[in-house]
């Protein structure tokens, strides 16, 4: 992925995260975009209650990752940092 392509995909990722953010905030949590590798691995930081919730992995994979990959096929996975 070129630097230009990466910037475009990152902008799409941030928009996708903005779409799931209200659901996380309803439960006292949030998500912060951190970075993305050239291989399409998106790194996020779970905040608030999501940061310490025992169900954080399920939220990350079944909620956030699914929503992002649905609209951005270039994303291979979403990982927590």
C-alpha positions as CSV (number, residue, x, y, z in Angstrom):
1,X,0.0,0.0,0.0
2,X,1.4,3.4,-1.0
3,X,1.6,6.3,1.5
4,X,-1.2,8.0,-0.4
5,X,-3.4,4.9,-0.4
6,X,-2.7,4.5,3.3
7,X,-3.9,8.0,4.1
8,X,-7.1,7.4,2.2
9,X,-7.8,4.1,4.0
10,X,-7.0,5.7,7.4
11,X,-9.6,8.4,6.7
12,X,-12.1,5.7,6.0
13,X,-11.2,3.8,9.1
14,X,-11.6,7.0,11.3
15,X,-15.1,7.5,9.7
16,X,-16.0,3.8,10.4
17,X,-14.9,4.2,14.0
18,X,-17.0,7.3,14.3
19,X,-20.0,5.1,13.4
20,X,-19.4,2.6,16.2
21,X,-18.3,5.1,18.8
22,X,-21.9,6.0,20.0
23,X,-22.5,2.4,20.8
24,X,-19.4,2.2,22.9
25,X,-20.1,5.5,24.6
26,X,-23.5,4.2,25.7
27,X,-21.7,1.8,27.9
28,X,-19.1,4.3,29.1
29,X,-16.4,3.3,26.7
30,X,-14.7,4.7,23.5
31,X,-12.2,3.8,20.8
32,X,-9.2,5.8,19.6
33,X,-7.5,5.2,16.3
34,X,-3.7,4.8,16.8
35,X,-2.2,3.7,13.6
36,X,-2.4,1.3,10.6
37,X,0.4,-0.8,9.0
38,X,1.0,-1.0,5.3
39,X,-0.4,-4.5,5.5
40,X,-3.8,-3.3,6.6
41,X,-3.6,-4.0,10.4
42,X,-5.5,-1.2,12.2
43,X,-4.4,-0.5,15.8
44,X,-6.8,1.1,18.2
45,X,-6.9,1.9,21.9
46,X,-10.1,1.0,23.9
47,X,-10.9,3.6,26.4
48,X,-13.2,4.1,29.4
49,X,-15.1,1.0,30.5
50,X,-14.1,-0.7,27.2
51,X,-10.4,-0.6,28.3
52,X,-11.0,-2.7,31.4
53,X,-14.1,-4.7,30.4
54,X,-13.8,-8.5,30.4
55,X,-15.7,-8.5,27.1
56,X,-13.3,-6.1,25.4
57,X,-11.9,-8.7,23.0
58,X,-15.4,-9.6,21.8
59,X,-16.3,-5.9,21.4
60,X,-13.1,-5.4,19.4
61,X,-13.4,-8.4,17.1
62,X,-17.2,-8.8,16.8
63,X,-18.1,-5.1,16.9
64,X,-15.3,-2.8,15.9
65,X,-13.4,-5.1,13.5
66,X,-16.5,-6.4,11.8
67,X,-17.8,-2.8,11.2
68,X,-14.5,-1.6,9.9
69,X,-13.9,-4.5,7.6
70,X,-17.4,-4.4,6.2
71,X,-16.9,-1.0,4.7
72,X,-13.1,-1.1,4.1
73,X,-11.9,-4.4,2.6
74,X,-8.3,-3.2,2.6
75,X,-8.3,-3.7,6.4
76,X,-7.1,-7.2,7.4
77,X,-7.7,-6.9,11.1
78,X,-8.1,-4.6,14.0
79,X,-5.8,-5.0,17.0
80,X,-5.8,-3.5,20.5
81,X,-2.7,-1.6,21.8
